[in-house]
Amino acid sequence: SAVPVSAPSESTMAAPIWLLVLSVILHATALPISPQSTGDDTLPKSIGIVGVGTIGSALARGFLSSPAGHLPYMPKFVLSPRDAAKAQQLKKEFPDSVTVAAHDQGVLDGADCVVLAMPGSAAVAVIESLKFRADHHVISLIAALNFTQLEHLLGPQVDCTVAVPVPAIAKRQGATIGYPSRPYAEAVFSALGTYIAAPNEDQFKTMKVAGTLMGDFYMRQLTVQQWMASKNVDVQKASALIGAIFASIAADSSDAGPTTFAEKVAEQTPGGLNEMVWKQQAAAGVYAAVNKSLDAVYHRDR
């Protein structure tokens, strides 16, 4: 049953938003996540990646560096010559599992599951130049293309989905949001952390906004680091401390339920330093500004 929630004031909703930042971003970029089980019948036997940039190479590396027993079998990877340095590095490290195709079409010709990870500025032209098979499974990681646009480009005969992973999938950590749910996408991203499928495209757009707080999160860490350095704290020690403290805070809310964030706010000691900080931030309008940024990202993506 639904939990009744009273209308929040600026101060009472402020810290839950900041705790959401901690939980989502650190959960996605720093904290180990136990990978979900991957069924033999859904994990692709071969995966082709068009665009081996930061995310494309992270996806390949997360698989290729998996410890023994983590996967039912290791898929073969066919990489496009785009971002040649990253593709060749993966080929050098994992020669038995990686092939670098001569061109983008060669990726499609040699793979059952195709991952599109090229920049949004080039996406439409590249996709239109490729010939997809009716038996291809296509996963788009291109933020500039929503599912409706992708489906239109590929045609109704091609089974496709979109996903928003984070670079931490290279270490098999993090949460990937996807839409619509597809068994092959769940198999791929469950092997790299956690896969969460949105029930519809509008909720997918809403959910993926949380990931855009990554830069803000790191900026807060940088701000604390610089403040400590200004007080003559050794930068190396400050960095290690900040990373560990933020990780431990996020770990306490990484398995959050509907009331977790509000409960974490409430348990801050009344009149204590932790409460003082978030109340000062709320009074300064910091959390209201976070809401404005979330709204801005949401509307820009529509």
Backbone torsions as a table, in degrees:
resi	resn	phi	psi	omega
1	SER	NA	155.2	-178.8
2	ALA	-69.9	144.0	177.9
3	VAL	-90.4	122.2	179.3
4	PRO	-66.4	133.1	-179.5
5	VAL	-129.1	128.6	178.7
6	SER	-76.8	157.3	-179.5
7	ALA	-62.8	125.1	-176.9
8	PRO	-80.6	148.0	171.3
9	SER	-88.0	173.5	178.3
10	GLU	-57.0	-42.0	-175.6
11	SER	-72.7	-37.0	-176.3
12	THR	-77.6	-23.4	179.5
13	MET	-93.1	-10.3	-173.2
14	ALA	-62.9	-56.3	-176.2
15	ALA	-64.6	-37.2	176.1
16	PRO	-56.6	-35.9	178.1
17	ILE	-64.9	-43.9	-179.7
18	TRP	-67.3	-37.6	176.4
19	LEU	-66.7	-30.8	174.9
20	LEU	-63.4	-41.1	176.3
21	VAL	-57.4	-50.2	-179.4
22	LEU	-58.8	-48.7	-175.3
23	SER	-65.9	-50.2	-175.9
24	VAL	-68.2	-47.8	-172.6
25	ILE	-73.3	-46.7	178.8
26	LEU	-70.2	-34.9	176.1
27	HIS	-60.2	-33.3	-177.2
28	ALA	-88.7	-20.0	-172.0
29	THR	-123.2	-15.8	-174.0
30	ALA	-132.7	-33.1	-172.3
31	LEU	-90.4	136.7	177.4
32	PRO	-62.6	137.6	176.4
33	ILE	-123.5	129.1	-180.0
34	SER	-67.4	118.4	-179.1
35	PRO	-62.0	145.1	177.1
36	GLN	-74.7	160.1	-179.5
37	SER	-67.2	146.7	-178.6
38	THR	-119.0	120.5	-177.9
39	GLY	-76.5	144.1	-179.6
40	ASP	-60.6	-30.1	-172.2
41	ASP	-85.6	-8.8	-177.0
42	THR	-115.4	-22.7	178.6
43	LEU	-70.5	123.3	-178.0
44	PRO	-59.9	144.3	176.8
45	LYS	-77.0	-29.0	178.7
46	SER	-140.1	136.8	-177.8
47	ILE	-126.0	123.0	176.3
48	GLY	-104.5	136.9	-178.8
49	ILE	-120.8	118.0	176.3
50	VAL	-99.3	105.4	-175.4
51	GLY	104.1	89.0	-175.2
52	VAL	-99.8	57.3	177.0
53	GLY	-86.8	-147.5	-176.0
54	THR	-60.1	-50.9	-176.7
55	ILE	-76.9	-42.6	179.7
56	GLY	-60.3	-44.4	179.1
57	SER	-70.3	-32.7	178.2
58	ALA	-64.2	-40.4	178.7
59	LEU	-61.8	-47.2	179.9
60	ALA	-62.6	-45.5	-177.3
61	ARG	-64.1	-36.8	178.9
62	GLY	-58.9	-39.2	175.8
63	PHE	-72.7	-52.9	-170.1
64	LEU	-64.9	-26.2	179.3
65	SER	-98.1	11.8	-178.6
66	SER	-62.9	139.9	177.5
67	PRO	-69.1	160.3	179.8
68	ALA	-57.5	133.7	178.0
69	GLY	89.8	-7.9	-178.7
70	HIS	-72.3	-35.5	-177.9
71	LEU	-115.7	151.4	174.9
72	PRO	-67.1	-26.5	174.8
73	TYR	-167.0	161.2	179.3
74	MET	-94.3	118.2	176.0
75	PRO	-63.4	152.4	170.9
76	LYS	-83.1	138.9	-178.7
77	PHE	-112.0	132.8	174.5
78	VAL	-117.1	117.4	-173.9
79	LEU	-108.3	144.3	177.0
80	SER	-77.0	158.4	178.5
81	PRO	-76.1	-2.6	174.0
82	ARG	-63.7	145.9	-174.5
83	ASP	51.2	57.3	-171.9
84	ALA	-55.8	-37.3	-177.2
85	ALA	-61.8	-45.0	179.9
86	LYS	-67.8	-40.9	179.4
87	ALA	-62.8	-45.2	-179.3
88	GLN	-67.9	-34.0	177.8
89	GLN	-64.4	-42.9	177.6
90	LEU	-64.6	-39.6	177.0
91	LYS	-61.3	-41.2	-179.6
92	LYS	-65.7	-41.3	-177.4
93	GLU	-76.9	-33.5	-174.4
94	PHE	-130.4	63.9	-172.4
95	PRO	-62.9	-27.0	-177.5
96	ASP	-78.9	-17.0	-174.7
97	SER	-117.3	-5.4	-173.9
98	VAL	-122.6	134.2	171.0
99	THR	-124.9	136.2	174.9
100	VAL	-101.8	116.7	-177.6
101	ALA	-72.9	158.8	179.7
102	ALA	-74.5	-25.2	-179.1
103	HIS	-157.3	172.5	-176.1
104	ASP	-61.3	-40.5	-179.8
105	GLN	-62.5	-31.1	177.3
106	GLY	-62.5	-29.3	176.3
107	VAL	-64.4	-48.6	-179.1
108	LEU	-64.5	-38.1	-177.8
109	ASP	-67.8	-24.0	-175.5
110	GLY	-107.0	9.0	-175.2
111	ALA	-136.6	151.2	175.3
112	ASP	-88.9	-38.3	178.2
113	CYS	-111.0	127.0	-177.0
114	VAL	-112.6	125.2	177.1
115	VAL	-104.8	120.7	178.6
116	LEU	-95.8	115.2	-175.1
117	ALA	-136.3	26.7	178.7
118	MET	-81.5	164.3	179.0
119	PRO	-60.2	148.6	-179.3
120	GLY	-59.5	-31.3	-178.1
121	SER	-65.9	-24.9	-178.2
122	ALA	-106.5	-6.8	-168.0
123	ALA	-59.1	-51.8	-174.3
124	VAL	-62.2	-46.7	-178.8
125	ALA	-62.3	-41.8	-179.0
126	VAL	-67.2	-47.7	-178.4
127	ILE	-61.2	-41.1	-179.2
128	GLU	-67.0	-22.4	-179.0
129	SER	-85.5	-8.5	-174.1
130	LEU	-100.8	151.7	176.5
131	LYS	-107.7	109.5	179.6
132	PHE	-92.7	144.7	176.1
133	ARG	-88.0	155.6	179.3
134	ALA	-65.8	-23.3	180.0
135	ASP	-93.9	4.8	176.1
136	HIS	-70.5	144.5	166.4
137	HIS	-108.3	123.7	-172.7
138	VAL	-116.9	129.1	175.6
139	ILE	-117.5	118.4	178.2
140	SER	-98.3	129.3	174.7
141	LEU	-107.8	16.9	-175.0
142	ILE	-86.3	109.5	-175.5
143	ALA	-61.6	-29.0	-175.9
144	ALA	-75.9	-10.7	-179.3
145	LEU	-114.2	122.7	174.4
146	ASN	-86.3	175.7	-174.6
147	PHE	-63.3	-41.6	-179.6
148	THR	-60.0	-42.9	178.9
149	GLN	-66.2	-42.1	179.7
150	LEU	-62.2	-45.9	-179.1
151	GLU	-61.6	-38.2	178.8
152	HIS	-65.9	-40.3	-179.0
153	LEU	-68.4	-39.1	-175.7
154	LEU	-83.9	-29.4	-176.1
155	GLY	95.2	155.3	-174.1
156	PRO	-67.8	-15.0	-177.4
157	GLN	-80.5	-12.6	-176.8
158	VAL	-102.5	124.7	178.3
159	ASP	-75.5	122.1	-174.6
160	CYS	-143.5	165.3	177.6
161	THR	-157.1	165.9	176.4
162	VAL	-120.7	153.3	-178.1
163	ALA	-149.0	154.2	178.2
164	VAL	-127.6	87.4	175.5
165	PRO	-86.5	177.5	175.9
166	VAL	-121.8	159.8	-177.6
167	PRO	-56.1	-23.2	-178.8
168	ALA	-65.6	-8.8	174.8
169	ILE	-62.7	-18.9	175.9
170	ALA	-61.4	-24.2	178.3
171	LYS	-108.6	13.1	179.8
172	ARG	61.2	42.2	177.5
173	GLN	-130.1	156.5	173.6
174	GLY	106.3	165.1	-179.9
175	ALA	-110.5	132.0	177.4
176	THR	-110.7	127.3	177.7
177	ILE	-95.6	137.0	-179.2
178	GLY	-139.2	160.6	174.6
179	TYR	-163.5	136.7	-11.0
180	PRO	-78.2	166.7	179.9
181	SER	-63.3	131.0	176.4
182	ARG	-135.8	137.1	-178.4
183	PRO	-56.4	-39.9	-178.7
184	TYR	-68.4	-35.6	177.5
185	ALA	-69.2	-41.0	177.2
186	GLU	-61.7	-41.4	179.7
187	ALA	-63.8	-43.0	-179.4
188	VAL	-64.1	-52.8	-172.8
189	PHE	-82.1	-20.3	172.8
190	SER	-68.7	-30.3	176.1
191	ALA	-72.1	-16.3	-176.6
192	LEU	-111.2	11.2	-178.2
193	GLY	143.9	-118.4	-178.9
194	THR	-128.0	137.4	178.1
195	TYR	-112.2	127.2	179.8
196	ILE	-122.9	116.7	-179.3
197	ALA	-95.5	129.5	176.2
198	ALA	-77.5	147.5	-177.9
199	PRO	-75.0	-21.8	178.1
200	ASN	-155.0	169.5	-173.2
201	GLU	-67.4	-35.0	-179.7
202	ASP	-66.2	-42.1	178.2
203	GLN	-69.0	-32.0	175.0
204	PHE	-60.2	-44.5	179.1
205	LYS	-62.8	-37.7	179.4
206	THR	-69.5	-46.6	-176.1
207	MET	-64.4	-37.6	-175.1
208	LYS	-74.2	-11.9	176.3
209	VAL	-60.6	-32.6	-178.8
210	ALA	-55.9	-35.3	-178.8
211	GLY	-67.1	-20.5	-179.0
212	THR	-75.5	-4.7	177.0
213	LEU	-83.2	1.6	-177.8
214	MET	-58.5	-48.8	-179.9
215	GLY	-62.3	-40.0	177.8
216	ASP	-61.9	-40.2	179.7
217	PHE	-62.1	-48.2	179.7
218	TYR	-66.7	-32.1	178.0
219	MET	-65.5	-35.8	176.3
220	ARG	-66.5	-40.9	176.9
221	GLN	-63.1	-42.8	178.4
222	LEU	-62.1	-39.4	179.4
223	THR	-61.1	-43.7	178.8
224	VAL	-65.9	-41.3	178.7
225	GLN	-59.9	-46.3	-179.3
226	GLN	-66.1	-36.2	177.7
227	TRP	-64.7	-43.6	178.6
228	MET	-63.1	-41.5	179.7
229	ALA	-62.5	-35.3	178.6
230	SER	-67.7	-18.2	176.9
231	LYS	-100.3	18.8	174.6
232	ASN	69.4	25.3	172.3
233	VAL	-83.4	135.1	178.6
234	ASP	-55.4	130.9	-173.8
235	VAL	-62.1	-39.4	180.0
236	GLN	-63.1	-44.0	179.5
237	LYS	-67.5	-40.3	178.7
238	ALA	-61.6	-44.0	-178.3
239	SER	-62.0	-46.5	-179.7
240	ALA	-62.6	-41.7	-179.4
241	LEU	-65.9	-46.8	-178.0
242	ILE	-62.3	-46.3	178.9
243	GLY	-58.6	-44.2	-178.0
244	ALA	-69.1	-41.3	-179.0
245	ILE	-65.9	-47.0	-179.9
246	PHE	-63.1	-38.1	178.8
247	ALA	-64.6	-40.9	-178.5
248	SER	-70.0	-35.3	176.4
249	ILE	-64.4	-45.8	-179.5
250	ALA	-65.8	-35.2	-179.2
251	ALA	-60.8	-30.7	-177.7
252	ASP	-73.1	-13.2	179.2
253	SER	-127.8	14.6	-174.7
254	SER	-71.2	-22.6	178.5
255	ASP	-109.4	55.3	-168.9
256	ALA	-74.5	145.3	170.1
257	GLY	-108.8	-174.6	-175.4
258	PRO	-58.8	-28.9	-175.4
259	THR	-110.2	3.2	-173.6
260	THR	-57.9	-48.0	-173.8
261	PHE	-66.3	-41.6	177.2
262	ALA	-63.2	-38.1	179.1
263	GLU	-66.7	-38.3	179.1
264	LYS	-65.6	-36.3	176.2
265	VAL	-65.9	-46.0	-175.6
266	ALA	-63.5	-27.4	-176.5
267	GLU	-85.6	-0.5	172.6
268	GLN	-68.4	134.2	-174.5
269	THR	-59.4	121.9	177.7
270	PRO	-55.9	128.9	-178.7
271	GLY	79.0	-0.5	-178.8
272	GLY	-83.7	177.7	-175.8
273	LEU	-68.7	-39.8	180.0
274	ASN	-62.2	-44.0	178.2
275	GLU	-65.1	-39.5	-179.0
276	MET	-57.9	-43.5	-176.5
277	VAL	-64.6	-50.4	-176.0
278	TRP	-70.1	-29.6	176.8
279	LYS	-69.4	-38.7	175.9
280	GLN	-64.1	-40.9	177.6
281	GLN	-62.6	-41.6	179.0
282	ALA	-64.3	-44.3	-179.2
283	ALA	-63.4	-30.6	179.8
284	ALA	-81.1	-3.2	178.4
285	GLY	82.5	14.6	-176.9
286	VAL	-62.1	-45.2	-176.0
287	TYR	-75.1	-29.0	172.7
288	ALA	-64.5	-36.6	177.9
289	ALA	-67.2	-36.0	176.7
290	VAL	-61.0	-44.1	178.3
291	ASN	-60.3	-39.8	178.6
292	LYS	-64.2	-39.3	178.5
293	SER	-66.4	-41.3	177.9
294	LEU	-61.5	-44.4	178.1
295	ASP	-61.9	-41.4	-178.5
296	ALA	-62.4	-44.1	178.8
297	VAL	-64.6	-43.1	-178.9
298	TYR	-59.7	-45.6	-177.1
299	HIS	-75.3	-31.3	177.1
300	ARG	-65.6	-32.2	-175.4
301	ASP	-84.6	-3.5	-175.1
302	ARG	-87.6	NA	NA
